Amino acid sequence: MAIALPQPSPTGGVIEDPLTLKEAEALFAETGYPVPESTLRRWTKAAGLRGVRRGRRVEYSDSELLELHARHTFGD
């Protein structure tokens, strides 16, 4: 994965390592616990996570996506 510079979030914070849902889907597939992009979209919407739009890309915090994946895959 390429080095990413911190990006501002809609709330004024910083997204340290931004990922698109497609990139997150590929990452989770490598772990042996795959999740389709459509499911990630549904989870982020239900959790109230907001992505940052960069042109055509919508990026999310990798740590928030990892926490979301763990919560849904392994329970609370």
N, C-alpha and C positions, 0 to 999 in steps of 0.2 A: 504494500500500500504506500502511496506517495506521502510525503510529509505535507501536512496541512497547517496553515497558519490559523491561529485563533480567529473565529468569526463572531461578530456581534449577533446576539439573539434578539428576538422581538421585544424582550423585556429589558434589554440593555446589558445583559450578561455576555458571556463569551462561550461559544461552542468550541471546546478544545480540539476534538477530532471529529469533524462532521462526517456523517454517512448518509447516503440516500437509502431509501428502503430497499432498492435493488441491490446495493452494495451490502446491506445488512443481511439480506436473503442469502447471498453468496457466502458471507462470513459464517452464518449459522449452519449452512449446508456442510461446510468444512468441519464443524464441530461434531457432526453426527446427530444433531437435533435440528433438522431443517424446518423452516417456517416459510410459507409462501408470502410474497410481497403483499397480497391482498389481506392476509391475516395480520401482518405487521401494520398495515394501514388501519385496519379495524381496531387493533389494540391501541395504537397511538391516539386514535380519535377517542376511544373510551376512556383512556387515561388522561386526556386533555393535554397531551404533548403537542407543542407547536413547533413546526419546522421553520427553517429560514429559507426563503426563496432566493436562489442565485441563478438568474436567467430562467432556464427551463428546469433546473434542479431544485428539489426541496430537500434540505439537509437537516438531520437531527443529531443530537448529541449521542456519540457512540456509547457512553456510559449509561445514559437513560435507556437506550435501546437494549443494552445488555441486561440491565436490571429488569426491564419489562419482559424480556425473553425468559430470564430465570424465574420470574414470578409466575408466568403462565406455564412454563415447562416443568418446573420442579415444585410449585406451590409456594405459599407465603412463608 
